[in-house]
């Protein structure tokens, strides 16, 4: 696999649909199961079952945290960036 230096992309609620974010998250997890580990340098959050899921894959490790409120997910993602 060729690694390309891609800058992390921050996806926030208004920029992409919740469904699209879930699809991206599922693709990342599926790729990790296959052992292919493609580079998807994304940071985003989405709502699922009354929880907010924040995903940071900027370092290709797919860190995931679950929050009760959207602002908590945003704060967590901001801490990673700073």
C-alpha positions in Angstrom: 0.0 0.0 0.0 1.2 3.5 -0.8 0.9 5.9 2.1 0.0 9.4 1.1 0.4 12.3 3.5 -3.1 13.6 3.8 -4.1 16.4 6.3 -6.8 15.4 8.8 -10.3 16.5 7.8 -12.7 17.7 10.4 -16.3 16.8 9.6 -18.9 18.6 11.7 -22.7 18.2 11.8 -23.6 20.7 9.1 -20.9 19.6 6.6 -22.0 16.0 6.1 -25.0 13.9 6.9 -25.2 11.7 10.0 -25.7 8.7 7.7 -22.5 9.5 5.7 -20.5 9.7 8.9 -21.8 6.3 10.1 -20.8 4.8 6.7 -17.3 6.3 7.0 -16.9 5.0 10.5 -18.1 1.5 9.4 -15.6 1.5 6.5 -12.8 2.3 8.9 -13.8 -0.5 11.3 -14.2 -3.0 8.4 -10.8 -2.1 6.9 -9.2 -2.7 10.3 -10.8 -6.1 10.6 -9.3 -7.0 7.2 -5.9 -5.8 8.3 -5.6 -3.3 5.4 -5.5 -0.2 7.6 -6.1 2.4 4.9 -5.5 6.0 5.8 -8.7 7.9 6.4 -7.5 11.0 8.3 -10.9 12.1 9.7 -12.3 13.6 12.9 -16.1 13.7 13.2 -19.0 12.9 15.4 -22.5 11.6 14.8 -25.6 10.7 16.8 -26.7 7.2 17.3 -29.3 5.9 19.8 -29.4 9.1 21.8 -25.6 9.1 22.2 -23.0 11.2 20.4 -20.1 9.2 19.0 -16.9 11.1 18.4 -14.3 9.5 16.0 -10.7 10.6 15.6 -8.9 8.6 12.9 -6.3 11.4 12.2 -3.5 9.1 13.2 -5.1 6.0 11.6 -5.8 4.4 15.1 -9.6 5.1 15.1 -10.1 6.5 18.6 -13.8 6.4 19.5 -15.6 8.0 22.5 -19.3 8.0 23.4 -21.0 11.1 24.9 -24.4 12.1 26.2 -24.3 15.6 24.7 -23.0 16.9 21.4 -20.9 19.6 23.0 -18.9 16.9 24.9 -18.0 15.2 21.6 -17.0 18.5 20.1 -14.9 19.4 23.2 -13.2 15.9 23.0 -12.3 16.4 19.4 -11.0 19.9 20.0 -8.7 18.7 22.8 -7.2 16.2 20.3 -6.5 19.0 17.8 -4.9 21.4 20.3 
